[in-house]
Amino acid sequence: MAKTLQSLLKQIDQLQKQADALRSREKAEVVDRIKEAITHYDITADELFGESAPRARRARAATPKSAGKVRKPAAKKQGGVAKYTDGAGRTWSGVGKRPNWFKDAIAAGKQPEDLLISR
């Protein structure tokens, strides 16, 4: 029975999803066992990570979740100033990985200068 590429890719995708789900369950079980052992044996962060562990990491490990402290969400980073646009509202600062719309426009024969935002 000859398998097609599509059927193999579908099978790979299904197996990857199963593997990811299994790994996630196993990871949660391991974390629970570690937390239980830390509580049972009164293990401190210094004992677990050593004296050379970064201060924030030691404090986080030693502080139980029930401490009642609420963390503020991290402030959003400001994006760079837009340098390129496709005319349909999508922009790019010119820093980092090129967006697909930019690569598609270049592949279609446009030059980067054609996509510059005029100021």
QUISUL-V489149 format. One record per run of one state. SS is the DSSP state (@ for helix, = for strand, . for the rest). FROM is the first residue (numbers start at 1). TO is the last residue. If there is no record, write none. Layout:
SS|FROM|TO / SS|FROM|TO
//
This chain:
.|1|4 / @|5|41 / .|42|44 / @|45|49 / .|50|54 / @|55|62 / .|63|64 / @|65|67 / .|68|83 / =|84|85 / .|86|90 / =|91|92 / .|93|99 / @|100|107 / .|108|111 / @|112|115 / =|116|116 / .|117|119
//
